[in-house]
């Protein structure tokens, strides 16, 4: 079975950037990893992008297979995404992509 890479790209406003990055590292990413649905993660800042209205990050989570990823979506994703939305409402844009690791 192929591993699945779940990517969340977030553009976060300058005025909450420091708080967001600290919260992601200390609270949000650990909470996602504690679900047991992912085997590793990585957070990266995009370079060469227009940063006039915020910084852009890619947060990637590696799932062992599609079944495990789908279980994460069914049981955990909504509440974890809601926590992020509630905390940073109006201060970010995000989109998610799913990739099969070859």
C-alpha positions in Angstrom: 0.0 0.0 0.0 1.2 3.5 -0.8 1.8 6.1 1.8 -0.3 9.2 1.7 1.0 12.8 2.0 -1.6 15.2 3.4 -0.5 18.8 2.7 -2.1 21.9 4.3 -1.0 25.2 2.8 -1.7 28.2 5.0 -1.1 31.9 4.3 -1.2 33.7 7.7 -1.4 37.4 8.4 1.7 39.2 9.6 0.0 40.5 12.8 -0.6 36.9 14.1 2.3 35.1 12.4 4.5 34.6 15.5 1.6 33.4 17.7 0.3 31.1 14.9 3.7 29.5 14.4 4.2 29.0 18.1 0.7 27.5 18.5 1.2 25.2 15.5 4.4 23.8 16.9 3.3 23.5 20.5 -0.4 22.7 20.2 -1.9 22.0 16.8 0.6 19.7 15.1 1.2 17.7 18.3 -2.6 17.2 18.6 -2.8 15.9 15.0 0.2 13.6 15.6 -1.4 12.3 18.8 -4.3 10.9 16.8 -2.0 8.2 15.7 -3.0 8.5 12.1 0.3 10.0 10.9 3.9 8.7 11.1 5.7 12.0 10.5 5.2 15.6 9.8 7.1 18.6 8.5 6.4 22.4 8.4 8.1 24.5 5.8 7.8 28.2 4.8 7.4 28.9 1.1 10.1 31.0 -0.5 9.8 33.3 -3.5 6.1 34.2 -2.8 4.4 37.6 -2.4 4.6 38.2 1.4 2.9 41.6 1.4 -0.3 40.2 3.0 1.2 37.3 5.0 3.6 34.4 5.1 2.8 31.1 3.4 3.5 27.7 5.0 3.2 24.1 4.0 2.4 21.6 6.7 2.8 18.0 5.6 1.7 14.9 7.4 2.6 11.4 6.2 0.0 8.7 6.7 0.8 5.0 6.2 -2.1 4.4 3.8 -5.4 5.8 2.5 -7.5 3.9 5.0 -5.7 5.5 7.9 -5.9 9.0 6.3 -9.7 8.5 5.7 -10.1 7.4 9.4 -8.4 10.7 10.4 -10.8 12.6 8.2 -13.8 10.8 9.7 -12.8 10.9 13.4 -10.5 13.9 13.9 -10.2 16.4 11.1 -13.3 18.5 11.8 -12.6 19.4 15.4 -8.9 20.1 14.7 -9.7 22.3 11.8 -12.4 24.1 13.8 -9.8 24.9 16.5 -7.6 26.5 13.9 -10.5 28.4 12.3 -11.8 29.6 15.7 -8.4 30.8 16.8 -7.4 32.6 13.6 -10.7 33.5 11.9 -10.2 36.1 9.3 -6.4 36.0 9.6 -5.6 33.1 7.2 -6.5 31.3 4.1 -5.8 27.6 3.7 -6.2 24.8 1.2 -5.5 21.1 1.4 -4.0 18.6 -1.1 -3.6 14.9 -0.9 -0.8 13.1 -2.6 0.3 9.5 -3.1 3.9 8.9 -2.3 5.6 6.9 -5.1 
